[in-house]
Amino acid sequence: MTVSRTLWQNIQHYSWLVLGLLCLLLALIFWAITSSDKVVQVEKQDIVETQSQIQPQKVTATTNLGTLSDEVRPLDLTMRVITAGNHEAEFRGTKFMQENQRNWTIELFRSSNENIIKNYLKSQSDRKNFIYFRLSGENQEEQYVLAYGVFNREADATHQLSQLNLKFPASVHPKAVSLANYLPLINDLGSEEIKGSAGQLYSVNLRNAPIPVAPVSPTPSVESAPAAPTTSTTVTQRDQDGNVVGVQRQSNNVSSLNPSSTAPNTPNVENRPSRNNEREISDPFN
């Protein structure tokens, strides 16, 4: 009985040992399979193919595209900037040159100092036909050009130049020049493009206006003094038969009494109306 029990225990122990060895063998096999190094060749795809292509229909449908264009404006290299008040009213810029690029003008002289042209314009009584502009560029030294008039043809400009009586030094030679020659060298705003600029010329239209009539103040009326009361006395003379022999009339003016002096004695004087007293007296002896 004891031997059979010992044999059974040995069989049970050996079975667990065999099962453990089998598990170890399976683990080794699994490790060997997973740890085997395999060279995997990675094909490099073309970068152009991997980039996402922009589809125009999707871009136009984007609602937030360009929302900051008003807040942060792009840099504009063609922007013309000028400080108001630095030039006279005769200063012209790109707009004027583009509108008159087919016309001609008379170039009087050039100067690198704008104040020379300003002082010359101030000395002229008639500045209507004078213009001046600034030349600048990569290969152009900054200069200010004073010109006179705008003409359709070169012959008109030359004819006007011969009639001008301008007193310039001998070194200054005015000449007729096409305005198209100045266009590539001008990048300014003219005084006529800037509203409210200093020295801007304005036209004044005068018209008749009615002269305002001053209101007539009412003149205080002066009350006339009341007429003094008068007393009329009529004397009628009769004979024994009662016939009227003669009539005599006599009028006496009664001076007005001072109310302050007569107030205590005659309290009712103010209430009495003034009237003309007329009484008839008959002569009792006739």
Secondary structure, DSSP 4 states (H G I P E B T S, - for coil): -HHHHHHHHHHHHHHHHHHHHHHHHHHHHHHHHHT-----PPPPPPHHHHSPPPPHHHHHT-TTTTTTTTTSPPP-TT-----TTSS-TTB--HHHHHHTTTSEEEEEEEES-HHHHHHHHHT-S--TTEEEEEE--SSS--EEEEEEEEESSHHHHHHHHHH------TT---EEEEGGGTGGG-----GGGSTT-TT----------PPPPPPPPPPPPPPPPPPPPEEEEEEEEE-TTS-EEEEEEEEEEPPPPPHHHHTTT-TTSTTSPP--EEEEEE-TT-
